[in-house]
Amino acid sequence: PFDEFWRKRCDPDWKLALRAFSYGVPLFMVVVALVPWVTFWDIERYGYVLASGVVTSIAFLVVIFWFISTERKWTGFLLTTEARVLTRGMSIVGSQANS
């Protein structure tokens, strides 16, 4: 009963929330990368270029890490309707028999 309820009522919302989060993390890092350029814009010395460049580089490295490891590894699995996580001592047949 719960699987049917989840598929009918919760699954579309879950997928939308996961997609929004998946797009939100890289977009947040882009905003973080742009903040030093706006903050240090009116400083006369050129040290702001170095500081802004360092923050921007770190933010883009985080975005690259996000896409290489987390996004690629988990999004496809979590968006499938039949995604199951099996723990030790549990089997697919046993979990379907209880449904």
Residue frames as qw, qx, qy, qz and C-alpha x, y, z in Angstrom:
[[0.000, 0.883, 0.470, 0.000, 0.00, 0.00, 0.00],
 [0.291, -0.797, 0.078, 0.523, 2.76, 2.49, 0.81],
 [0.414, -0.129, 0.583, 0.687, 4.57, 1.89, -2.50],
 [0.190, 0.609, 0.660, 0.397, 1.39, 2.64, -4.43],
 [0.171, -0.925, -0.281, 0.191, 0.72, 5.74, -2.34],
 [0.416, -0.586, 0.280, 0.637, 4.30, 6.93, -2.84],
 [0.371, 0.116, 0.647, 0.656, 4.20, 6.41, -6.61],
 [0.084, 0.720, 0.612, 0.317, 0.86, 8.18, -7.03],
 [0.223, -0.942, -0.251, -0.017, 1.18, 11.07, -4.59],
 [0.473, -0.800, 0.193, 0.314, 4.79, 11.68, -3.58],
 [0.757, 0.015, 0.401, 0.515, 7.02, 10.51, -6.42],
 [0.400, 0.727, 0.256, 0.497, 6.45, 13.49, -8.77],
 [0.255, -0.952, 0.051, -0.159, 7.05, 15.97, -5.94],
 [0.761, -0.485, 0.303, 0.306, 10.15, 14.07, -4.83],
 [0.699, 0.277, 0.352, 0.558, 11.57, 14.16, -8.36],
 [0.154, 0.886, 0.154, 0.410, 10.84, 17.88, -8.67],
 [0.485, -0.861, 0.152, 0.003, 12.52, 18.60, -5.33],
 [0.798, -0.245, 0.350, 0.426, 15.57, 16.54, -6.27],
 [0.545, 0.553, 0.301, 0.554, 15.86, 18.33, -9.63],
 [0.084, -0.955, -0.049, -0.281, 15.52, 21.74, -7.94],
 [0.648, -0.694, 0.262, 0.174, 18.24, 20.80, -5.43],
 [0.795, 0.058, 0.370, 0.478, 20.44, 19.43, -8.22],
 [0.376, 0.696, 0.209, 0.575, 20.22, 22.74, -10.08],
 [0.325, -0.928, -0.071, -0.169, 20.30, 24.85, -6.92],
 [0.760, -0.504, 0.150, 0.383, 23.68, 23.70, -5.60],
 [0.607, 0.157, 0.286, 0.725, 25.68, 24.67, -8.72],
 [0.081, 0.791, 0.282, 0.536, 23.72, 27.91, -9.12],
 [0.526, -0.847, -0.059, 0.054, 24.44, 28.82, -5.51],
 [0.725, -0.315, 0.221, 0.572, 28.15, 28.25, -6.12],
 [0.410, 0.512, 0.325, 0.682, 27.99, 30.51, -9.19],
 [0.220, -0.912, -0.173, -0.301, 26.49, 33.24, -6.99],
 [0.694, -0.647, 0.094, 0.300, 29.27, 32.66, -4.43],
 [0.681, 0.077, 0.290, 0.667, 31.80, 32.99, -7.26],
 [0.215, 0.680, 0.298, 0.634, 30.34, 36.34, -8.32],
 [0.439, -0.853, -0.272, 0.076, 30.08, 37.89, -4.85],
 [0.575, -0.484, 0.081, 0.655, 33.77, 38.94, -4.52],
 [0.358, 0.290, 0.412, 0.786, 33.71, 40.63, -7.94],
 [0.162, -0.790, -0.391, -0.443, 30.75, 42.76, -6.86],
 [0.596, -0.745, -0.203, 0.221, 32.03, 43.32, -3.32],
 [0.568, -0.466, 0.191, 0.651, 35.56, 44.41, -4.28],
 [0.521, 0.661, 0.405, 0.357, 34.62, 46.25, -7.48],
 [0.065, 0.968, 0.045, 0.240, 35.41, 49.79, -6.27],
 [0.678, -0.614, 0.200, 0.352, 38.76, 49.01, -4.63],
 [0.311, 0.887, -0.280, -0.195, 41.57, 50.86, -6.40],
 [0.226, -0.558, 0.789, 0.124, 44.31, 48.31, -5.80],
 [0.650, 0.269, -0.582, -0.408, 44.57, 45.17, -7.92],
 [0.094, -0.201, 0.916, -0.334, 44.55, 42.82, -4.94],
 [0.655, 0.189, 0.384, -0.623, 40.82, 42.40, -5.43],
 [0.696, 0.417, -0.453, -0.370, 41.48, 40.57, -8.70],
 [0.291, 0.293, -0.892, 0.187, 43.55, 37.95, -6.88],
 [0.303, 0.017, 0.731, -0.611, 41.03, 37.59, -4.03],
 [0.699, 0.323, 0.104, -0.630, 38.09, 37.40, -6.41],
 [0.595, 0.427, -0.634, -0.249, 39.91, 34.95, -8.65],
 [0.073, 0.209, -0.925, 0.308, 40.70, 32.63, -5.75],
 [0.477, 0.168, 0.595, -0.624, 37.09, 32.58, -4.52],
 [0.698, 0.435, -0.161, -0.545, 35.79, 32.08, -8.07],
 [0.426, 0.400, -0.807, -0.088, 38.25, 29.23, -8.69],
 [0.131, -0.069, 0.893, -0.426, 37.25, 27.45, -5.49],
 [0.598, 0.294, 0.358, -0.654, 33.56, 27.84, -6.30],
 [0.689, 0.458, -0.368, -0.423, 34.00, 26.42, -9.79],
 [0.230, 0.313, -0.916, 0.104, 36.06, 23.52, -8.46],
 [0.365, 0.087, 0.749, -0.546, 33.18, 22.71, -6.12],
 [0.689, 0.418, 0.045, -0.591, 30.73, 22.83, -9.05],
 [0.530, 0.451, -0.686, -0.212, 32.97, 20.51, -11.09],
 [0.013, -0.166, 0.931, -0.324, 33.24, 18.12, -8.13],
 [0.551, 0.209, 0.474, -0.654, 29.44, 18.23, -7.75],
 [0.736, 0.446, -0.182, -0.475, 28.85, 17.23, -11.35],
 [0.424, 0.440, -0.791, -0.040, 31.63, 14.65, -11.51],
 [0.110, 0.082, -0.933, 0.333, 30.83, 12.78, -8.32],
 [0.280, 0.234, 0.674, -0.643, 27.49, 13.54, -6.71],
 [0.564, 0.425, -0.007, -0.708, 25.22, 14.51, -9.59],
 [0.519, 0.371, -0.686, -0.351, 26.44, 11.82, -11.99],
 [0.144, 0.128, -0.956, 0.221, 26.48, 9.10, -9.36],
 [0.121, 0.253, 0.808, -0.518, 23.13, 9.57, -7.61],
 [0.405, 0.302, 0.043, -0.862, 20.63, 11.54, -9.70],
 [0.518, 0.150, -0.672, -0.507, 19.91, 8.85, -12.26],
 [0.299, -0.105, -0.927, 0.202, 19.46, 6.25, -9.54],
 [0.070, 0.294, 0.609, -0.733, 17.23, 8.40, -7.36],
 [0.419, 0.289, -0.102, -0.855, 14.98, 9.52, -10.20],
 [0.369, -0.013, -0.861, -0.350, 14.07, 5.98, -11.25],
 [0.672, -0.363, -0.072, -0.642, 10.70, 4.87, -9.96],
 [0.948, -0.174, -0.259, -0.058, 11.92, 1.44, -8.93],
 [0.272, 0.604, -0.575, 0.481, 15.01, 2.60, -7.00],
 [0.851, -0.487, -0.165, -0.112, 15.64, 0.32, -4.04],
 [0.080, 0.669, -0.656, 0.340, 18.39, 0.30, -1.47],
 [0.899, -0.188, -0.390, -0.075, 19.05, -3.17, -0.15],
 [0.273, -0.720, 0.550, -0.323, 20.63, -3.66, 3.22],
 [0.219, 0.273, -0.932, 0.090, 22.28, -6.77, 4.54],
 [0.159, 0.158, 0.898, -0.379, 19.78, -9.48, 5.40],
 [0.491, 0.537, 0.313, -0.610, 17.10, -8.06, 3.13],
 [0.336, 0.053, 0.773, 0.536, 16.12, -9.27, -0.31],
 [0.285, 0.057, -0.308, -0.906, 13.96, -7.90, -3.10],
 [0.455, -0.250, -0.797, -0.309, 11.67, -10.93, -2.95],
 [0.335, -0.392, -0.711, 0.478, 11.16, -10.49, 0.80],
 [0.021, 0.299, 0.181, -0.937, 10.38, -6.79, 0.54],
 [0.372, -0.011, -0.485, -0.791, 7.89, -7.34, -2.31],
 [0.408, -0.293, -0.864, -0.043, 6.15, -10.15, -0.43],
 [0.186, -0.407, -0.589, 0.673, 5.44, -7.75, 2.44],
 [0.112, 0.093, -0.161, -0.976, 3.88, -5.14, 0.15]]
